[in-house]
Amino acid sequence: MIHRISARLVLLVAVVSTIGCDQVTKHVATTALAGVSARSYLADTVRLEYVENTGGFLGLGAEWPDAVRMTLFTTGTGLVLLVMVGVAVRLRWHGWRLIGVCFVFAGGASNWVDRIARGSVVDFMNVGVGPLRTGIFNVADVAIMVGAAVLLLDGFRTGDSQRMSGRSGHAA
């Protein structure tokens, strides 16, 4: 019982810390990078550049009408976050799957808070080599990607163990 409570407490601290780190870095980016040209580090491997993203991933939908963006990126994201937590609780997810969901939730919630408070999300990091570069992103986006990777790897691991034990999850 104590182990379960301490594990939940660690996950809660991880979620709150991820949101806090994201919000602090966005505040620093807003105060230090807004209105100035991009800064380059490590032979242009890392660029810091202030962008207010009104769209979704990589600015997708930024040109859409306000009502469509609000519905999809604010209301829709809020519902997806609630459903994701509901599924994790209802199915009693644990281990790596729960860790992955917590990272996705933390990143999604932090960006969701920005959309409600500002109508946009502050992005400020870009990495790459030469012409091969990522889009501009933030700490919340990193959390979402880490969580998605954990969920994907857990799915492969779970699928492999089910195949090896002869359990496919399907009725014969």
C-alpha distance (Angstrom), angle and dihedral (degrees) to the residues before:
residue distance angle dihedral
M1 . . .
I2 3.81 . .
H3 3.81 90.2 .
R4 3.82 90.6 54.3
I5 3.81 92.3 48.7
S6 3.81 92.8 47.3
A7 3.82 91.3 48.2
R8 3.80 90.3 51.5
L9 3.80 90.3 47.5
V10 3.82 90.9 51.9
L11 3.81 90.5 50.5
L12 3.81 91.5 48.1
V13 3.82 90.5 50.2
A14 3.83 89.5 48.3
V15 3.82 91.7 51.6
V16 3.81 93.8 46.5
S17 3.82 91.6 44.4
T18 3.80 92.1 50.0
I19 3.80 91.7 50.3
G20 3.81 90.9 45.3
C21 3.80 93.4 49.0
D22 3.79 90.9 48.7
Q23 3.80 93.3 49.0
V24 3.83 93.1 46.9
T25 3.81 93.1 48.9
K26 3.81 90.8 48.1
H27 3.81 89.7 51.2
V28 3.81 91.0 49.8
A29 3.81 90.3 47.2
T30 3.80 90.6 50.5
T31 3.81 93.7 50.4
A32 3.81 97.8 38.8
L33 3.81 105.2 31.8
A34 3.82 107.9 29.7
G35 3.78 111.4 108.2
V36 3.81 96.1 9.2
S37 3.77 130.7 97.1
A38 3.79 121.4 -95.5
R39 3.80 117.7 -77.7
S40 3.78 120.3 -137.0
Y41 3.82 128.0 -152.4
L42 3.81 138.0 178.3
A43 3.79 95.8 23.2
D44 3.83 90.6 -45.7
T45 3.80 92.8 -53.9
V46 3.81 89.6 122.3
R47 3.78 123.7 37.8
L48 3.79 126.3 -175.1
E49 3.78 113.7 -156.0
Y50 3.80 129.9 158.2
V51 3.81 116.0 -124.0
E52 3.80 130.5 165.2
N53 3.79 104.2 -145.8
T54 3.81 113.1 -157.1
G55 3.80 91.1 173.4
G56 3.77 132.6 63.3
F57 3.80 130.7 -98.7
L58 3.83 108.9 -4.8
G59 3.81 89.6 -4.8
L60 3.80 94.4 -61.6
G61 3.79 108.9 169.4
A62 3.81 96.4 12.1
E63 3.82 89.8 133.2
W64 3.79 95.1 49.4
P65 3.82 118.9 111.6
D66 3.82 114.1 -83.3
A67 3.81 93.3 -112.2
V68 3.81 92.4 54.0
R69 3.83 92.6 46.6
M70 3.82 91.5 47.1
T71 3.79 92.4 49.4
L72 3.78 96.0 45.9
F73 3.80 103.9 34.5
T74 3.80 100.7 33.6
T75 3.79 108.7 25.3
G76 3.80 94.4 29.6
T77 3.80 94.0 46.9
G78 3.80 91.4 48.1
L79 3.79 90.8 52.5
V80 3.82 93.0 46.7
L81 3.82 90.3 51.1
L82 3.81 91.5 50.4
V83 3.81 92.9 47.0
M84 3.81 91.2 47.1
V85 3.82 92.0 53.5
G86 3.81 90.8 43.2
V87 3.80 92.2 53.0
A88 3.81 92.3 46.9
V89 3.81 91.3 50.9
R90 3.80 96.1 41.4
L91 3.81 93.7 48.3
R92 3.80 90.9 40.4
W93 3.75 94.3 -128.1
H94 3.77 115.0 -165.6
G95 3.79 140.2 168.4
W96 3.79 119.8 23.8
R97 3.80 93.8 -9.9
L98 3.81 91.3 58.2
I99 3.80 91.6 44.8
G100 3.81 90.1 52.9
V101 3.80 92.0 48.9
C102 3.80 90.5 49.3
F103 3.82 91.9 54.3
V104 3.81 92.7 46.9
F105 3.81 90.2 46.7
A106 3.82 93.7 48.3
G107 3.80 93.6 50.2
G108 3.78 93.8 42.2
A109 3.80 92.7 46.9
S110 3.79 93.0 49.7
N111 3.80 92.8 51.1
W112 3.82 89.4 43.2
V113 3.82 90.7 55.1
D114 3.83 88.9 52.4
R115 3.80 91.7 51.5
I116 3.80 91.2 51.7
A117 3.82 94.8 44.2
R118 3.82 100.3 37.5
G119 3.78 107.9 12.3
S120 3.81 88.7 -121.9
V121 3.80 142.5 53.8
V122 3.80 122.9 -116.8
D123 3.81 111.8 -126.7
F124 3.78 121.1 -178.2
M125 3.83 114.8 154.3
N126 3.78 129.6 86.0
V127 3.80 127.0 171.0
G128 3.76 133.3 -174.4
V129 3.75 149.6 106.7
G130 3.78 120.3 -98.7
P131 3.80 110.8 -43.6
L132 3.82 92.7 -14.6
R133 3.83 103.2 91.6
T134 3.77 140.2 149.1
G135 3.76 122.9 -121.6
I136 3.78 117.5 -97.3
F137 3.81 110.2 -80.1
N138 3.82 144.6 162.9
V139 3.81 139.3 -136.7
A140 3.82 92.0 -86.5
D141 3.80 89.6 57.0
V142 3.81 89.5 51.9
A143 3.82 89.7 51.9
I144 3.80 90.9 50.1
M145 3.80 91.8 50.1
V146 3.82 93.0 45.9
G147 3.81 89.8 49.4
A148 3.80 91.9 48.0
A149 3.81 90.5 49.6
V150 3.81 91.2 49.8
L151 3.81 90.7 49.7
L152 3.80 91.6 47.6
L153 3.81 93.3 48.6
D154 3.80 90.9 45.8
G155 3.80 89.0 51.4
F156 3.81 91.1 52.6
R157 3.80 91.3 46.3
T158 3.80 92.7 47.7
G159 3.80 91.5 45.4
D160 3.81 91.4 50.2
S161 3.81 93.2 50.0
Q162 3.81 91.4 48.5
R163 3.82 91.9 49.9
M164 3.80 92.4 46.6
S165 3.81 92.0 50.8
G166 3.81 92.0 46.3
R167 3.83 93.5 -110.4
S168 3.76 111.5 126.8
G169 3.79 97.0 169.5
H170 3.82 90.3 -120.6
A171 3.79 127.4 106.0
A172 3.78 113.7 -112.7
